[in-house]
């Protein structure tokens, strides 16, 4: 009799507990705010209205984008006044930028998240429709600079999982002044002849990780600007594009450095470079960079080089590279051993050395 009386009470408790959880996470469907999935009606206001409703919640909230194509002229999602610190955006559809680059080509950003905390984006496609602007730039005409497709600015604790960003007018994804950003299972796609379409550009940020992603663009797959630290990049398929770059650094005389960057398990296919560190030459230094590069390890690198010189260390005479380590490097050029070029670089090599160390 005791067991029979406890079981119904236990069941009622679970039922009420589940109802409580459901009440704590409200879903805001963008279609309920007027978004149209026909790819022709500007749905910017509807997305911003759904964002405002989610922000006003004191509990975790979900913004849902059903299947279909949603035209977005511009959308800036500001989180400075958000009460909710856990907003999930689930996208089953595609967000489209205007195909006419004159509509937003002079704006810096197409979709921007500014001063947000705890935003997670799952699934969906952001299509910048940049082909018209690329054609304009490649023709040598006077064209707008172009917009970045997806920007996170001064934001914390961001997650993107299973998202596709493609065909941006300029940068595809920009992480600027952020902390604790995790990009996983991301696809960033643009043709190899699309100018200035860096896949993911990071600057002034701490604790950014990019994992298990495919990036192919007309510029750097991943570019790392000044003021970054504690970056983890792993499991990347890169190509086409210019590879993964730290820099260019040293454009400004007073500039924050880059430190503690790990890049591992990356496959480069059809790229103009693998991993490189770039800096501007300063005439005041005799056309030699003032950037100090130290403690860089290249480990377990193998494949074929697009140029005869596969490893090039061209460092500053005033600030030579130091602590450069080459371990188990095996690169060839047209079925022959590649070459190494070293200027003002100090360090050591061990294990397999192809090309031979300087």
ROKOL-921222 format. One record per residue (C-alpha): residue in one letter; x, y, z. Coordinates in Angstrom, 2 decimals. Layout:
// ROKOL-921222
<node residu="A" xx="X" yy="Y" zz="Z"/>
...
//
This chain:
// ROKOL-921222
<node residu="X" xx="0.00" yy="0.00" zz="0.00"/>
<node residu="X" xx="2.92" yy="2.32" zz="0.76"/>
<node residu="X" xx="4.49" yy="1.72" zz="-2.65"/>
<node residu="X" xx="1.20" yy="2.41" zz="-4.45"/>
<node residu="X" xx="0.78" yy="5.72" zz="-2.65"/>
<node residu="X" xx="4.37" yy="6.91" zz="-3.33"/>
<node residu="X" xx="4.36" yy="6.11" zz="-7.06"/>
<node residu="X" xx="1.55" yy="8.51" zz="-8.03"/>
<node residu="X" xx="3.18" yy="11.26" zz="-6.01"/>
<node residu="X" xx="6.53" yy="10.60" zz="-7.73"/>
<node residu="X" xx="4.85" yy="10.69" zz="-11.15"/>
<node residu="X" xx="3.10" yy="13.96" zz="-10.34"/>
<node residu="X" xx="6.41" yy="15.46" zz="-9.18"/>
<node residu="X" xx="8.12" yy="14.55" zz="-12.45"/>
<node residu="X" xx="5.21" yy="15.90" zz="-14.47"/>
<node residu="X" xx="5.26" yy="19.22" zz="-12.63"/>
<node residu="X" xx="9.06" yy="19.40" zz="-12.88"/>
<node residu="X" xx="8.93" yy="18.97" zz="-16.67"/>
<node residu="X" xx="6.23" yy="21.64" zz="-16.91"/>
<node residu="X" xx="8.47" yy="23.96" zz="-14.92"/>
<node residu="X" xx="11.41" yy="23.38" zz="-17.28"/>
<node residu="X" xx="9.21" yy="24.04" zz="-20.31"/>
<node residu="X" xx="8.00" yy="27.30" zz="-18.80"/>
<node residu="X" xx="11.58" yy="28.43" zz="-18.21"/>
<node residu="X" xx="12.62" yy="28.23" zz="-21.88"/>
<node residu="X" xx="10.22" yy="29.99" zz="-24.25"/>
<node residu="X" xx="10.54" yy="29.62" zz="-28.03"/>
<node residu="X" xx="10.09" yy="32.64" zz="-30.26"/>
<node residu="X" xx="9.31" yy="31.68" zz="-33.87"/>
<node residu="X" xx="10.35" yy="34.44" zz="-36.29"/>
<node residu="X" xx="7.33" yy="33.69" zz="-38.47"/>
<node residu="X" xx="5.07" yy="34.72" zz="-35.60"/>
<node residu="X" xx="6.68" yy="38.16" zz="-35.84"/>
<node residu="X" xx="6.09" yy="38.51" zz="-39.58"/>
<node residu="X" xx="9.09" yy="36.79" zz="-41.17"/>
<node residu="X" xx="8.39" yy="35.44" zz="-44.66"/>
<node residu="X" xx="10.17" yy="32.37" zz="-46.03"/>
<node residu="X" xx="9.82" yy="33.33" zz="-49.69"/>
<node residu="X" xx="13.31" yy="34.85" zz="-50.02"/>
<node residu="X" xx="11.87" yy="38.12" zz="-51.36"/>
<node residu="X" xx="10.22" yy="39.92" zz="-48.44"/>
<node residu="X" xx="12.56" yy="41.81" zz="-46.11"/>
<node residu="X" xx="12.28" yy="40.00" zz="-42.75"/>
<node residu="X" xx="14.81" yy="42.11" zz="-40.85"/>
<node residu="X" xx="12.24" yy="43.68" zz="-38.51"/>
<node residu="X" xx="10.68" yy="40.30" zz="-37.72"/>
<node residu="X" xx="14.05" yy="38.85" zz="-36.68"/>
<node residu="X" xx="14.81" yy="41.89" zz="-34.55"/>
<node residu="X" xx="11.38" yy="41.68" zz="-32.90"/>
<node residu="X" xx="11.96" yy="38.02" zz="-32.03"/>
<node residu="X" xx="15.36" yy="39.00" zz="-30.61"/>
<node residu="X" xx="13.80" yy="41.76" zz="-28.49"/>
<node residu="X" xx="11.27" yy="39.31" zz="-27.06"/>
<node residu="X" xx="13.97" yy="36.77" zz="-26.24"/>
<node residu="X" xx="16.13" yy="39.48" zz="-24.65"/>
<node residu="X" xx="13.28" yy="40.59" zz="-22.44"/>
<node residu="X" xx="12.94" yy="37.12" zz="-20.94"/>
<node residu="X" xx="14.52" yy="36.58" zz="-17.55"/>
<node residu="X" xx="14.94" yy="32.88" zz="-18.40"/>
<node residu="X" xx="16.77" yy="31.03" zz="-21.18"/>
<node residu="X" xx="15.07" yy="31.63" zz="-24.52"/>
<node residu="X" xx="15.09" yy="30.08" zz="-28.01"/>
<node residu="X" xx="14.63" yy="31.89" zz="-31.32"/>
<node residu="X" xx="13.50" yy="29.48" zz="-34.03"/>
<node residu="X" xx="13.87" yy="29.98" zz="-37.80"/>
<node residu="X" xx="11.83" yy="27.38" zz="-39.74"/>
<node residu="X" xx="12.74" yy="26.01" zz="-43.17"/>
<node residu="X" xx="12.71" yy="28.44" zz="-46.08"/>
<node residu="X" xx="14.64" yy="31.45" zz="-47.38"/>
<node residu="X" xx="14.56" yy="34.69" zz="-45.39"/>
<node residu="X" xx="15.73" yy="37.95" zz="-46.95"/>
<node residu="X" xx="17.57" yy="40.11" zz="-44.41"/>
<node residu="X" xx="18.64" yy="43.62" zz="-45.41"/>
<node residu="X" xx="20.64" yy="44.31" zz="-42.22"/>
<node residu="X" xx="20.22" yy="43.00" zz="-38.71"/>
<node residu="X" xx="22.18" yy="44.18" zz="-35.65"/>
<node residu="X" xx="21.42" yy="42.21" zz="-32.50"/>
<node residu="X" xx="22.45" yy="44.20" zz="-29.45"/>
<node residu="X" xx="22.63" yy="42.44" zz="-26.11"/>
<node residu="X" xx="23.57" yy="45.30" zz="-23.83"/>
<node residu="X" xx="20.10" yy="45.44" zz="-22.26"/>
<node residu="X" xx="19.26" yy="41.72" zz="-22.48"/>
<node residu="X" xx="17.89" yy="40.19" zz="-19.31"/>
<node residu="X" xx="18.40" yy="36.66" zz="-20.64"/>
<node residu="X" xx="22.00" yy="35.45" zz="-20.59"/>
<node residu="X" xx="21.24" yy="32.25" zz="-22.49"/>
<node residu="X" xx="19.67" yy="32.75" zz="-25.91"/>
<node residu="X" xx="19.68" yy="29.86" zz="-28.37"/>
<node residu="X" xx="19.07" yy="30.49" zz="-32.08"/>
<node residu="X" xx="18.01" yy="27.34" zz="-33.97"/>
<node residu="X" xx="17.96" yy="27.74" zz="-37.73"/>
<node residu="X" xx="16.47" yy="25.26" zz="-40.18"/>
<node residu="X" xx="16.34" yy="27.78" zz="-43.03"/>
<node residu="X" xx="18.63" yy="30.09" zz="-45.02"/>
<node residu="X" xx="19.20" yy="33.78" zz="-44.36"/>
<node residu="X" xx="19.85" yy="35.73" zz="-47.58"/>
<node residu="X" xx="21.57" yy="39.08" zz="-48.02"/>
<node residu="X" xx="20.34" yy="41.34" zz="-50.85"/>
<node residu="X" xx="21.85" yy="40.15" zz="-54.13"/>
<node residu="X" xx="22.31" yy="43.78" zz="-55.25"/>
<node residu="X" xx="25.51" yy="44.86" zz="-53.50"/>
<node residu="X" xx="24.49" yy="48.53" zz="-53.70"/>
<node residu="X" xx="21.85" yy="47.86" zz="-51.03"/>
<node residu="X" xx="24.32" yy="47.11" zz="-48.22"/>
<node residu="X" xx="27.76" yy="47.23" zz="-49.88"/>
<node residu="X" xx="28.81" yy="50.33" zz="-47.94"/>
<node residu="X" xx="27.81" yy="48.90" zz="-44.54"/>
<node residu="X" xx="30.52" yy="47.23" zz="-42.49"/>
<node residu="X" xx="28.33" yy="44.34" zz="-41.38"/>
<node residu="X" xx="25.36" yy="42.38" zz="-42.66"/>
<node residu="X" xx="24.41" yy="40.48" zz="-39.49"/>
<node residu="X" xx="26.05" yy="41.60" zz="-36.26"/>
<node residu="X" xx="25.85" yy="40.47" zz="-32.65"/>
<node residu="X" xx="27.14" yy="43.20" zz="-30.35"/>
<node residu="X" xx="27.70" yy="43.01" zz="-26.58"/>
<node residu="X" xx="25.83" yy="39.73" zz="-26.27"/>
<node residu="X" xx="26.51" yy="37.03" zz="-23.67"/>
<node residu="X" xx="25.59" yy="33.36" zz="-23.82"/>
<node residu="X" xx="24.31" yy="33.23" zz="-27.42"/>
<node residu="X" xx="24.34" yy="29.83" zz="-29.17"/>
<node residu="X" xx="23.57" yy="29.37" zz="-32.87"/>
<node residu="X" xx="22.77" yy="25.91" zz="-34.20"/>
<node residu="X" xx="22.34" yy="24.99" zz="-37.87"/>
<node residu="X" xx="21.20" yy="27.03" zz="-40.82"/>
<node residu="X" xx="22.91" yy="28.95" zz="-43.62"/>
<node residu="X" xx="23.97" yy="32.61" zz="-43.85"/>
<node residu="X" xx="24.31" yy="33.47" zz="-47.56"/>
<node residu="X" xx="25.94" yy="36.83" zz="-48.29"/>
<node residu="X" xx="25.22" yy="36.61" zz="-52.06"/>
<node residu="X" xx="28.46" yy="38.43" zz="-52.84"/>
<node residu="X" xx="28.97" yy="37.34" zz="-56.46"/>
<node residu="X" xx="27.92" yy="40.73" zz="-57.88"/>
<node residu="X" xx="30.43" yy="42.64" zz="-55.76"/>
<node residu="X" xx="33.23" yy="40.16" zz="-56.52"/>
<node residu="X" xx="32.64" yy="40.68" zz="-60.25"/>
<node residu="X" xx="32.75" yy="44.45" zz="-59.74"/>
<node residu="X" xx="36.05" yy="44.25" zz="-57.83"/>
<node residu="X" xx="37.64" yy="41.82" zz="-60.29"/>
<node residu="X" xx="36.76" yy="44.16" zz="-63.16"/>
<node residu="X" xx="38.78" yy="46.98" zz="-61.60"/>
<node residu="X" xx="35.80" yy="49.29" zz="-61.22"/>
<node residu="X" xx="35.26" yy="51.62" zz="-58.26"/>
<node residu="X" xx="33.17" yy="49.37" zz="-56.03"/>
<node residu="X" xx="31.97" yy="49.42" zz="-52.40"/>
<node residu="X" xx="34.31" yy="47.77" zz="-49.90"/>
<node residu="X" xx="31.69" yy="45.18" zz="-49.05"/>
<node residu="X" xx="30.21" yy="43.85" zz="-45.83"/>
<node residu="X" xx="31.19" yy="41.10" zz="-43.41"/>
<node residu="X" xx="28.49" yy="38.44" zz="-43.35"/>
<node residu="X" xx="28.45" yy="37.50" zz="-39.65"/>
<node residu="X" xx="30.11" yy="39.54" zz="-36.90"/>
<node residu="X" xx="30.50" yy="39.00" zz="-33.16"/>
<node residu="X" xx="31.67" yy="42.19" zz="-31.47"/>
<node residu="X" xx="32.55" yy="42.67" zz="-27.78"/>
<node residu="X" xx="30.67" yy="39.49" zz="-26.90"/>
<node residu="X" xx="31.25" yy="36.60" zz="-24.50"/>
<node residu="X" xx="30.48" yy="32.87" zz="-24.28"/>
<node residu="X" xx="29.42" yy="32.35" zz="-27.89"/>
<node residu="X" xx="28.76" yy="28.94" zz="-29.49"/>
<node residu="X" xx="28.23" yy="28.21" zz="-33.19"/>
<node residu="X" xx="27.61" yy="24.61" zz="-34.18"/>
<node residu="X" xx="26.69" yy="23.16" zz="-37.58"/>
<node residu="X" xx="26.35" yy="26.59" zz="-39.21"/>
<node residu="X" xx="27.18" yy="27.38" zz="-42.86"/>
<node residu="X" xx="28.34" yy="30.86" zz="-43.87"/>
<node residu="X" xx="28.87" yy="31.36" zz="-47.59"/>
<node residu="X" xx="29.38" yy="33.84" zz="-50.39"/>
<node residu="X" xx="30.08" yy="36.85" zz="-48.21"/>
<node residu="X" xx="30.88" yy="40.12" zz="-49.92"/>
<node residu="X" xx="34.02" yy="40.37" zz="-47.77"/>
<node residu="X" xx="34.97" yy="38.52" zz="-44.55"/>
<node residu="X" xx="32.61" yy="35.63" zz="-43.86"/>
<node residu="X" xx="32.91" yy="35.51" zz="-40.05"/>
<node residu="X" xx="34.51" yy="38.17" zz="-37.84"/>
<node residu="X" xx="35.25" yy="37.67" zz="-34.14"/>
<node residu="X" xx="36.25" yy="41.06" zz="-32.72"/>
<node residu="X" xx="36.94" yy="41.84" zz="-29.07"/>
<node residu="X" xx="35.33" yy="38.65" zz="-27.76"/>
<node residu="X" xx="35.98" yy="36.09" zz="-25.02"/>
<node residu="X" xx="35.23" yy="32.37" zz="-25.00"/>
<node residu="X" xx="33.97" yy="31.75" zz="-28.51"/>
<node residu="X" xx="33.54" yy="28.18" zz="-29.77"/>
<node residu="X" xx="32.99" yy="27.48" zz="-33.47"/>
<node residu="X" xx="32.44" yy="23.79" zz="-34.20"/>
<node residu="X" xx="31.32" yy="21.92" zz="-37.30"/>
<node residu="X" xx="31.23" yy="25.17" zz="-39.25"/>
<node residu="X" xx="31.33" yy="25.41" zz="-43.06"/>
<node residu="X" xx="32.63" yy="28.60" zz="-44.65"/>
<node residu="X" xx="32.43" yy="28.58" zz="-48.44"/>
<node residu="X" xx="33.29" yy="31.03" zz="-51.23"/>
<node residu="X" xx="34.89" yy="30.55" zz="-54.67"/>
<node residu="X" xx="38.66" yy="30.68" zz="-54.95"/>
<node residu="X" xx="38.50" yy="33.86" zz="-57.05"/>
<node residu="X" xx="36.39" yy="35.85" zz="-54.58"/>
<node residu="X" xx="38.53" yy="38.76" zz="-53.26"/>
<node residu="X" xx="39.01" yy="39.52" zz="-49.54"/>
<node residu="X" xx="36.66" yy="36.76" zz="-48.42"/>
<node residu="X" xx="38.61" yy="35.57" zz="-45.38"/>
<node residu="X" xx="36.81" yy="32.61" zz="-43.86"/>
<node residu="X" xx="37.17" yy="33.48" zz="-40.17"/>
<node residu="X" xx="39.00" yy="36.60" zz="-39.01"/>
<node residu="X" xx="39.86" yy="36.99" zz="-35.32"/>
<node residu="X" xx="41.18" yy="40.09" zz="-33.58"/>
<node residu="X" xx="41.48" yy="41.41" zz="-30.02"/>
<node residu="X" xx="39.96" yy="38.21" zz="-28.64"/>
<node residu="X" xx="40.72" yy="35.67" zz="-25.91"/>
<node residu="X" xx="39.86" yy="31.97" zz="-25.79"/>
<node residu="X" xx="38.58" yy="31.34" zz="-29.32"/>
<node residu="X" xx="38.41" yy="27.74" zz="-30.56"/>
<node residu="X" xx="37.63" yy="26.56" zz="-34.10"/>
<node residu="X" xx="37.06" yy="22.82" zz="-34.32"/>
<node residu="X" xx="36.20" yy="20.22" zz="-36.98"/>
<node residu="X" xx="35.33" yy="22.73" zz="-39.69"/>
<node residu="X" xx="35.64" yy="23.04" zz="-43.48"/>
<node residu="X" xx="36.77" yy="26.41" zz="-44.82"/>
<node residu="X" xx="37.35" yy="27.26" zz="-48.47"/>
<node residu="X" xx="37.45" yy="30.87" zz="-49.71"/>
<node residu="X" xx="39.31" yy="33.30" zz="-51.96"/>
<node residu="X" xx="41.52" yy="34.54" zz="-49.12"/>
<node residu="X" xx="42.80" yy="33.19" zz="-45.78"/>
<node residu="X" xx="40.82" yy="30.28" zz="-44.38"/>
<node residu="X" xx="41.57" yy="31.70" zz="-40.93"/>
<node residu="X" xx="43.29" yy="35.03" zz="-40.33"/>
<node residu="X" xx="44.52" yy="36.08" zz="-36.91"/>
<node residu="X" xx="44.94" yy="39.80" zz="-36.31"/>
<node residu="X" xx="46.53" yy="41.74" zz="-33.44"/>
<node residu="X" xx="45.63" yy="41.34" zz="-29.78"/>
<node residu="X" xx="44.71" yy="37.66" zz="-29.72"/>
<node residu="X" xx="45.66" yy="35.04" zz="-27.16"/>
<node residu="X" xx="44.76" yy="31.46" zz="-26.23"/>
<node residu="X" xx="43.47" yy="30.38" zz="-29.64"/>
<node residu="X" xx="42.87" yy="26.69" zz="-30.43"/>
<node residu="X" xx="42.39" yy="25.60" zz="-34.05"/>
<node residu="X" xx="41.98" yy="21.86" zz="-34.71"/>
<node residu="X" xx="40.51" yy="19.50" zz="-37.28"/>
<node residu="X" xx="40.30" yy="22.00" zz="-40.15"/>
<node residu="X" xx="39.98" yy="21.22" zz="-43.86"/>
<node residu="X" xx="41.30" yy="24.35" zz="-45.60"/>
<node residu="X" xx="41.08" yy="24.99" zz="-49.32"/>
<node residu="X" xx="40.86" yy="26.73" zz="-51.63"/>
<node residu="X" xx="42.37" yy="29.86" zz="-50.13"/>
<node residu="X" xx="45.57" yy="31.32" zz="-48.76"/>
<node residu="X" xx="45.93" yy="28.99" zz="-45.79"/>
<node residu="X" xx="46.01" yy="30.05" zz="-42.13"/>
<node residu="X" xx="47.72" yy="33.34" zz="-41.34"/>
<node residu="X" xx="48.81" yy="35.17" zz="-38.22"/>
<node residu="X" xx="48.85" yy="38.78" zz="-39.36"/>
<node residu="X" xx="49.51" yy="40.98" zz="-41.06"/>
<node residu="X" xx="50.89" yy="42.46" zz="-37.84"/>
<node residu="X" xx="52.67" yy="45.75" zz="-37.19"/>
<node residu="X" xx="50.48" yy="48.07" zz="-39.24"/>
<node residu="X" xx="50.31" yy="50.38" zz="-36.21"/>
<node residu="X" xx="53.39" yy="51.38" zz="-34.24"/>
<node residu="X" xx="51.64" yy="50.64" zz="-30.92"/>
<node residu="X" xx="49.91" yy="47.32" zz="-31.43"/>
<node residu="X" xx="48.98" yy="44.37" zz="-29.22"/>
<node residu="X" xx="50.73" yy="41.09" zz="-29.99"/>
<node residu="X" xx="49.55" yy="37.52" zz="-30.58"/>
<node residu="X" xx="50.41" yy="34.68" zz="-28.21"/>
<node residu="X" xx="49.56" yy="31.09" zz="-27.30"/>
<node residu="X" xx="48.11" yy="29.91" zz="-30.62"/>
<node residu="X" xx="47.75" yy="26.17" zz="-31.33"/>
<node residu="X" xx="46.99" yy="24.89" zz="-34.83"/>
<node residu="X" xx="46.80" yy="21.10" zz="-35.21"/>
<node residu="X" xx="45.41" yy="18.39" zz="-37.47"/>
<node residu="X" xx="44.83" yy="20.66" zz="-40.46"/>
<node residu="X" xx="44.64" yy="19.52" zz="-44.09"/>
<node residu="X" xx="45.50" yy="22.11" zz="-46.73"/>
<node residu="X" xx="44.28" yy="21.34" zz="-50.25"/>
<node residu="X" xx="45.02" yy="23.64" zz="-53.18"/>
<node residu="X" xx="46.03" yy="26.58" zz="-50.99"/>
<node residu="X" xx="48.69" yy="29.15" zz="-51.83"/>
<node residu="X" xx="50.21" yy="28.80" zz="-48.34"/>
<node residu="X" xx="50.04" yy="26.52" zz="-45.35"/>
<node residu="X" xx="50.58" yy="28.32" zz="-42.03"/>
<node residu="X" xx="52.32" yy="31.68" zz="-42.07"/>
<node residu="X" xx="53.14" yy="34.64" zz="-39.83"/>
<node residu="X" xx="52.99" yy="37.96" zz="-41.69"/>
<node residu="X" xx="54.11" yy="41.44" zz="-40.62"/>
<node residu="X" xx="54.39" yy="44.80" zz="-42.28"/>
<node residu="X" xx="57.84" yy="46.14" zz="-43.17"/>
<node residu="X" xx="58.60" yy="49.51" zz="-41.65"/>
<node residu="X" xx="60.74" yy="52.00" zz="-43.64"/>
<node residu="X" xx="61.99" yy="53.42" zz="-40.33"/>
<node residu="X" xx="63.56" yy="50.02" zz="-39.67"/>
<node residu="X" xx="65.27" yy="49.82" zz="-43.03"/>
<node residu="X" xx="62.30" yy="48.01" zz="-44.59"/>
<node residu="X" xx="62.60" yy="45.38" zz="-41.88"/>
<node residu="X" xx="59.76" yy="44.37" zz="-39.63"/>
<node residu="X" xx="59.78" yy="45.54" zz="-36.04"/>
<node residu="X" xx="57.71" yy="42.54" zz="-34.98"/>
<node residu="X" xx="59.39" yy="40.05" zz="-32.64"/>
<node residu="X" xx="58.53" yy="36.41" zz="-33.43"/>
<node residu="X" xx="59.56" yy="33.76" zz="-30.91"/>
<node residu="X" xx="58.78" yy="30.26" zz="-29.64"/>
<node residu="X" xx="57.07" yy="28.82" zz="-32.72"/>
<node residu="X" xx="56.97" yy="25.05" zz="-33.28"/>
<node residu="X" xx="56.22" yy="23.35" zz="-36.61"/>
<node residu="X" xx="55.63" yy="19.67" zz="-35.91"/>
<node residu="X" xx="54.64" yy="16.65" zz="-38.02"/>
<node residu="X" xx="54.09" yy="18.53" zz="-41.29"/>
<node residu="X" xx="53.95" yy="16.54" zz="-44.52"/>
<node residu="X" xx="52.75" yy="16.92" zz="-48.08"/>
<node residu="X" xx="53.62" yy="18.70" zz="-51.32"/>
<node residu="X" xx="54.56" yy="22.34" zz="-51.74"/>
<node residu="X" xx="53.17" yy="24.66" zz="-54.44"/>
<node residu="X" xx="56.59" yy="26.37" zz="-54.61"/>
<node residu="X" xx="60.17" yy="25.12" zz="-54.62"/>
<node residu="X" xx="60.85" yy="26.88" zz="-51.32"/>
<node residu="X" xx="58.53" yy="25.05" zz="-48.92"/>
<node residu="X" xx="59.81" yy="26.52" zz="-45.64"/>
<node residu="X" xx="60.61" yy="30.23" zz="-45.60"/>
<node residu="X" xx="61.75" yy="32.04" zz="-42.48"/>
<node residu="X" xx="62.41" yy="35.65" zz="-43.43"/>
<node residu="X" xx="62.79" yy="37.57" zz="-40.19"/>
<node residu="X" xx="63.79" yy="41.02" zz="-39.04"/>
<node residu="X" xx="67.46" yy="41.92" zz="-38.78"/>
<node residu="X" xx="66.65" yy="44.15" zz="-35.82"/>
<node residu="X" xx="64.37" yy="41.57" zz="-34.13"/>
<node residu="X" xx="65.44" yy="38.12" zz="-35.36"/>
<node residu="X" xx="63.10" yy="35.15" zz="-34.96"/>
<node residu="X" xx="64.10" yy="33.00" zz="-32.01"/>
<node residu="X" xx="63.03" yy="29.69" zz="-30.55"/>
<node residu="X" xx="61.89" yy="28.33" zz="-33.93"/>
<node residu="X" xx="61.51" yy="24.53" zz="-33.80"/>
<node residu="X" xx="61.08" yy="22.20" zz="-36.80"/>
<node residu="X" xx="60.17" yy="18.61" zz="-35.93"/>
<node residu="X" xx="59.46" yy="15.86" zz="-38.46"/>
<node residu="X" xx="58.88" yy="18.03" zz="-41.52"/>
<node residu="X" xx="58.52" yy="16.15" zz="-44.81"/>
<node residu="X" xx="57.65" yy="18.33" zz="-47.81"/>
<node residu="X" xx="58.37" yy="17.76" zz="-51.49"/>
<node residu="X" xx="58.11" yy="19.83" zz="-54.66"/>
<node residu="X" xx="57.22" yy="18.16" zz="-57.97"/>
<node residu="X" xx="58.43" yy="14.76" zz="-56.73"/>
<node residu="X" xx="61.75" yy="16.28" zz="-55.57"/>
<node residu="X" xx="62.89" yy="17.51" zz="-52.18"/>
<node residu="X" xx="61.79" yy="21.06" zz="-51.54"/>
<node residu="X" xx="64.05" yy="23.83" zz="-50.30"/>
<node residu="X" xx="64.32" yy="25.93" zz="-47.15"/>
<node residu="X" xx="65.14" yy="29.63" zz="-46.93"/>
<node residu="X" xx="66.15" yy="31.14" zz="-43.60"/>
<node residu="X" xx="67.09" yy="34.77" zz="-42.89"/>
<node residu="X" xx="67.69" yy="36.03" zz="-39.35"/>
<node residu="X" xx="66.05" yy="32.95" zz="-37.81"/>
<node residu="X" xx="67.36" yy="31.00" zz="-34.83"/>
<node residu="X" xx="66.17" yy="27.68" zz="-33.50"/>
<node residu="X" xx="66.56" yy="23.94" zz="-33.91"/>
<node residu="X" xx="65.42" yy="21.05" zz="-36.07"/>
<node residu="X" xx="64.92" yy="17.38" zz="-35.19"/>
<node residu="X" xx="63.52" yy="14.19" zz="-36.65"/>
<node residu="X" xx="62.86" yy="13.91" zz="-40.37"/>
<node residu="X" xx="64.08" yy="16.99" zz="-42.22"/>
<node residu="X" xx="62.78" yy="17.41" zz="-45.79"/>
<node residu="X" xx="63.64" yy="20.01" zz="-46.92"/>
<node residu="X" xx="67.00" yy="20.07" zz="-45.15"/>
<node residu="X" xx="67.24" yy="22.62" zz="-42.38"/>
<node residu="X" xx="69.01" yy="25.91" zz="-43.11"/>
//
